[in-house]
Amino acid sequence: MADIKRPLPNLKEYDTREFWKGTKQGELKYQKCDDCKTIVFYPRRHCTGCLGNNLSWHIASGKGTVYSYSVVRQSYHPFFRNQIPYAVAWIDLDEGPRLLSNIVGIDDPLHEVSIGQRVEVEWEEHEELSIPLFKPI
């Protein structure tokens, strides 16, 4: 049986390709509106604050806090089925964006993940991009 691979994002998608391109260099990018200063994440063409399109890219430190999380105990996708149980968490980056990712580097997600826990990015490298995952600090 061949290795089951993680599903990966489409690198040709206009709004997110700059984000995924940065991951290959270990950069966790987010956007900020140059007009109203709203932080924008997930990447898109317009500001969610003022609806303008004057957005610039910034690089986050990769450190943040667990806002909320859930432990997945059952999965039907072959890749994720081999990972269970695993934690999926909303991470508040220190710079402001909130993103969804997995908590890694732990043995028991039921007891080793908590709201308010400090985490930092850990990259899962692939040929054309890297997936930002988070581990406790």
Secondary structure, DSSP 8 states (H G I E B T S, - for coil): ----------TT-TTTHHHHHHHTTT-EEEEEETTT--EE-S--SS-TTT----EEEEEE-SEEEEEEEEEE----SHHHHTT-SEEEEEEEETTS-EEEEEE-S-S-HHHH--TT-EEEEEEEE-SS-EEEEEEE-
